[in-house]
Amino acid sequence: MKDIIRRMRLAVLAVPILLLSLLHPGQALLADPGMSADPDQRQLLQKSLSIVEIDHEIERITNRQEQTQIEIDKLQAEMKAKEEQIETRRERAGVIIRSYYMGERDNLFTILFSAKSLSNLIELYGFYDMIMDQDKTVLDAYQSEYQTIKDTKRKLERSNNQLAIIKDNLIKQRERVLALQKELDSGIAGSSDPEAMKKLIKEFTAYWDNVGIYEVKRYFSALSSAMDDLPEFVQSKKGAIRTNGTTYNIEVNENDLNEFLRNKNEIFKNFAFHFKDGKIIAEGKSGSLSLQVEGHYSIENEPQNSILFHVDKLVFNGLELPDTTCSQLENEFDLGFYPQQIVSFVKATDVTSTDQVLHVTLKLSM
């Protein structure tokens, strides 16, 4: 069991660390033009931030739409070429099948009995075997081409369905951003100084595009080095692992986790992790950058057993980012844990968070 835990990368602990490691002390960041905004201004800034992020999502969807259409065009061309190729094979296969049905191949076999010598028999059998092999080659080629066309049709159907979903999502996101833009324009027009508000929004969105999201993504990619210390935490805490037959229960107390991380790296001294009511909350502040992340874990068994983290809420400098940003982070960075990739007979069956404690249940899966 110690070897299992030693090799496990406890992703159920890693995700909060990943999300809060974005906030490293000591690095000078550009000033956030939105930090001193009043409540009305902050509401407009949040809408402008949502518009920026949804615009990015629209761009991603448009790219996916273009790539899917290219794939569909390619599949359609392949389908046409395959159908032309198979027509000849179909005719040849039809001739062979009819010859078997009409008994013509049986006549070939009876010719063998007309051999007048062993050498003549061997020669006739050679011709017979060659014809049979050629028949088999033609029929196998036809069957292979036919199966290829069936597979291509299925791929084409999936791609068309995917394209329909993408187009529908694109329409919804465009409607969403237009509604937000209308609200934003109305809010700017109703502000005491519309031009100053426009300037503030421009500065803030530039701050997010050039500092905020860059920092988030840069530290996401650096997570792998921080994960190496996590097995040490589980091993160092007496009673963190309990066994009951083939079931293993891991309990992580948030206070113990926070203390361990702060002892390992001062980057975590201003941050805290909280487990409660099925949620994992990570929050902290460093300089002019603050971040709050709220999410939950789920057990997935397809395509393989895994513990996946889902970002439900992401707040940057007091402004909540749209769900498209949360989804994009999940898609761009694999935050999951796959027990069976480390130990083939271990299977995660449950993960919950209650008052200050994260519970993980693993079972042997032979």
N, C-alpha and C positions, 0 to 999 in steps of 0.2 A: 504493500500500500504506500510506503514511503517513496518508493521509486515512481509510482504513478503520480503522486502529488508533486514530487520533485520535477517531473517532466511536464506537468500541466502548466499551461499559461492561463491563469485564471482571468479569462476575458470578462467574467462577471464582475470583476473588480476593475478591470482595465479601462472600461469605457468612461467612467467618471473621471479617472485620472487623465485620460486622453483629452477630454473636453476642458478640463481645468488647467492642464499644462499649457494651454494657449496663453496663459497670463503669466509670463515670466517677469520677475522683478529686475529692475536695473536697466532695462532697455528703454531708451527714449523713443516715445511715439509722437507722431504729429498730434497737435491739439485737436480735441474733438469739439467742433463748433456747436454741437448739440447739447453739451453737458449743462450749460447755463440757461437753456431755453425754459420758458414758462410752460405750464401744462398745455395751453392751447397750441403753442409752438411745437411742443413735443408730440402732440397728436398729429400735427401736419408732417413732422419729420418721420414719424412712424409710417404714415401713409406713403411718403416719398420713398422710404426704404423698401417698403413692400412692392411699390411699383418697379423699382430698380431690380429687385430679386425676381419678381414675376416676369419682367422683361427678359432676364437671363434665362428663365425657364422656357419662355416662348422661343427664344433662340435655340435652346437645346432641343425642344420638341420639333421645331422646323428642320433642324439638322437630321433628327431621327426620321422625320417624314421623308426627306430627300433621300436618305440612305435606304429606307424601306422601299421607296419607289424604284430606286436603281436595282435593288434586289428583285423586285417583282418583274421589271423589264427583262432582267437577265434570265429569270426562271421561265418567262414566257418565250424568250428566244430559244432556250434549251428545249422547252416543250415542243416547239414547232420543229426544231431539227430532229428531235427524237422520233416524233410522229412520222416524219418523212423517211427516216431510216428504218423504222419498224415496218413500214408498209411493204417493203421488199421482203423482209424476213417473214412477214405474215403470209405473203403469197407462197413462199418456199415451204414454210411450215405447213400451210394448208395442203399443198401437194403431197407432202410426206404423210400427213395424217390420213388423207383420203386413200393413199396407196395402202396403208395398213388396214384401213376399214374395208377396202375392196379385196383384201387378201393378196395383193401383188407382192408384198414382202414375203408372204408364205411360199409363193412360187420360187422365190430366190433360194429359200431354204431347201426345197425339194430338189433343186438342181444338184445339191451336194451328193445326193444319192445316185446321181447318174455318172459319178466319177468312175473311170475305168481302171485307175491305178492310184496308188498312194500319193504319188507326186501330183497327179491331176486333182486329187481331193484337196491336197494342201493348197494348190494354186486356186481352186474354186473357193475354198474357205477364206483365203486371203482377200479375194474380191468381195465376198459376202461381208467379211469383217470390216473392210474399208467402207462399204456402203452403209453398214450399221453405224459406224463411227461418224460418218458424215451426217447421217440422219440425226444422231444425238447432238452433234455440234450445232446444227441448224436449229433444232428444237430448244436446246439450252440457251442459245443466243437470243432466240425470240422471247423465251421466258425471262431472261435477264433484262432485255430491253423493255419488256412489258412492265416488270417490277420497277424499273427506273422511272418510267413514265408515271406510274402510280405514286411513287415517292415524290416526284417533282410536283404532281398535282396537289399532294398533301402540303408540301412546303409552300406552294403558291396560295393555297387556301389559308394557311396560317398567316402568311405575310399580308394577304388582303384583309384578314380580320384585324391584324395588328395595325395596319394602316388606318382602318376605320376608327379604331380606338384612339390612335394618335391624332387624327383629324378632329375627333370629338373633343379631346383634351385641349387641343390648340384653340378651338372655338371658345371653350369655357374660360381658358386663361386670358384670351383676348377680351372677352366680355368683362372678366373680373378686373383687368387692368384699366379698361376704359371707365368702369364705374369708379374705381379708386382715383383715377386722374380727374374725373368730373368733381368728386368730393374735394380733392386737393385744390383744384383751380378755384372752387367756390370758397374754400377756406382761406386761400391766399388773398382773393379779392376782398374778403371780409375782414382781413387783418388790418391793424392800424397803419402798417407800412408795407404794402405788398412787394415793393422792390427789394426792401431789406430781407423780407421773408424768402423771396426767390433766391437771393444771394446765400442766405443761411442754408437753404435746402441744397443748393448746388455744392456748397462747401462740405456739407455733411455727407452727401452721396459720394463725393470724391474721397472723403476720409474713409468711408466704408469700402469703396472699391480698391483703394490704394493701400489701406492699412488693415482694416478690420478683417475682411475675408482672406486677405493674404496671410495674416498671422494665424488665423484658424487653420487654414489648409497646410501651412508650413509646419505647424506643430502636430497636426494629424499624422503627417508622414514620418515624424520623428518618434512616434509612439513605441516602435519596436524595441528601442534601447531601454525605455522605462519599464517595459513588461518583464525584462529579465529578472528583476528583483522581486516580483510578486510571489513566486513559489516560496521564497524565503519567509515571507510574512505568514503564510499558512503553517509552515513547519515550525516557526518560532512561537506560535501561540498554542499553549497547552489547552487541550480540550476543544480546539477548533474543529477537529475531525472526530466523528463518532461513527462506529460501525454497528450494524445490526444484521447479521447474516450476510447476505449479498448486497445490502444497501449501505451506502456511505453518505453521511450527512455532514455538510460543511456549514459552519455558522461564522459569520464575519460581523463583528461589532464595529460600528462606525467610529467610535472613539479610539479603539485599538488601531483601526486602519489609519485614521488621521495622524495619530502619534507616530506610527511606524513610518509613514511617508514623510513627515516633517523631520524625523531623525535621519532619513536617507538623503533628503534634498531640501534645502531651504526654499526652493521654488513653491513648496506647498504650505509655507508657514502662514500665509494670509488666506488660505482656502479651506473649505470644509465640505465633507460629504455627508449626506443624510439619507437614511433608509426609513421609509414609513409608508404605510397604506398602499403597498404595491408599487411605490414610486422610488426612483433614485434621483436625488436632487444634488447637484454640485454647483457651488457658487463661490465667487471670490472677486477680488479687485486688486489690480496692480497699476499704480500710476493713474493714468486717465482711461484705462481700459477695464471694463467690468463685464462679467459673463455669468449668466445663470442658465443651467441646463436641467431640464426635467424630462425623464424618460422612464421606460420600463423594459423588462426582459421578457422574452417568450421562448418556449421550447418549440423547435421545428424539427420535423422528421423527414422532410423532403427538400432537396434531394438526398440529404443525409441528416443524421441527428446533430443538432447544434443549439447553442444558446445565443439568440440574437438580441441586440439592443436596438430599441426604437426611440428616436428623438421625438418627444411629444411637444416640447416647448423650448425655444431658444431665445434668450433675451440678451441683447448686446447693448451695453451702456444704457440700460433702462428701457430700451425699445424692443418690442417683440418682433422677431422676424417671421415671415410667412411660412406656411407649411411646406411650400416648395423648396425652401432652403433646407429645412429639416430632412426632407426626402432626398435632396441632392447630396447631402453629407452622408446619408446612409448608403446611397448608391455608389458614391465615389470612393468611400473608405469602408472596407470590410471590418465591421466592429464585432463580428461573431466569433464564437468559440466552438470548435469542432472536436469533441472528446475522442471520437473514433479515429481521428487522424493521428492521435498521439498514442492511445491505447485502444486497440480494436475492440476489446470486450467491455469497455466502459460506455454507458449510455446515460445522458442527462435526462431525468424524468420530471423534475420540478424545480422552479426557482421563484422565490417570493421574497418580499421585503416587508417586515413589520416594524414595530417601534425600535429604531436604532440597530436592527439586525437584518442581515441579508442571509437567507437560507438557500442552500443549493443541495439537491438530492441527486446522487448518482447511483446507478445500479449496474451490476455485472451483466453483460449481454453476450452470452456464449453463442 
